[in-house]
């Protein structure tokens, strides 16, 4: 489905889907935008799952492997 915005049919169709994936791009999408989109999808009783995409780890690899 297209991105969730005021003119897209996404919210209207989401209730008919088995599962809706809300793809969030790390460091690009604002917290308020994601919350609004999730809320709109949840209001039509869509089964929503969130995917966090393009995540960057700022921890050195040698430090991350020791934990």
C-alpha positions in Angstrom: 0.0 0.0 0.0 1.1 3.6 -0.5 2.5 5.7 2.4 0.0 6.8 5.0 -1.1 10.4 4.3 -4.3 12.4 4.0 -5.0 11.5 0.4 -3.9 7.9 0.2 -6.4 5.0 0.4 -4.1 3.1 2.8 -6.2 3.7 5.9 -9.4 2.7 4.2 -7.9 -0.6 2.9 -5.8 -1.5 5.9 -8.8 -3.0 7.8 -9.2 -5.6 5.0 -5.6 -6.8 5.1 -4.4 -9.8 7.1 -1.3 -7.9 8.3 -0.1 -4.3 7.6 3.6 -3.5 7.8 4.5 0.0 8.8 8.0 0.5 7.5 9.9 3.2 9.5 13.2 4.5 8.1 15.6 5.2 11.0 16.8 8.7 11.5 14.4 10.0 8.8 10.9 9.5 10.0 9.9 11.6 13.0 8.4 10.0 16.1 5.2 12.0 15.8 4.7 10.9 12.1 5.2 7.3 13.0 2.8 7.5 16.0 0.2 9.2 13.9 0.4 6.6 11.1 0.3 3.8 13.6 -2.7 5.3 15.4 -4.6 5.8 12.1 -4.0 2.2 11.1 -4.9 0.9 14.6 -8.1 2.9 14.6 -9.4 0.9 11.6 -8.6 -2.3 13.5 -5.7 -3.3 11.2 -3.2 -5.8 12.5 -0.1 -3.6 12.4 3.6 -4.6 12.7 6.4 -2.1 12.6 9.7 -2.7 10.7 12.6 -0.4 11.5 14.7 -0.1 8.4 18.2 1.3 7.7 19.4 1.2 11.3 23.0 2.2 11.8 25.0 1.0 14.8 27.4 3.6 16.2 29.1 1.1 18.5 32.5 -0.2 17.4 32.2 -3.8 16.2 34.8 -5.0 18.6 32.8 -3.7 21.5 29.5 -5.0 20.3 31.0 -8.5 19.9 32.1 -8.6 23.5 28.7 -8.2 25.0 
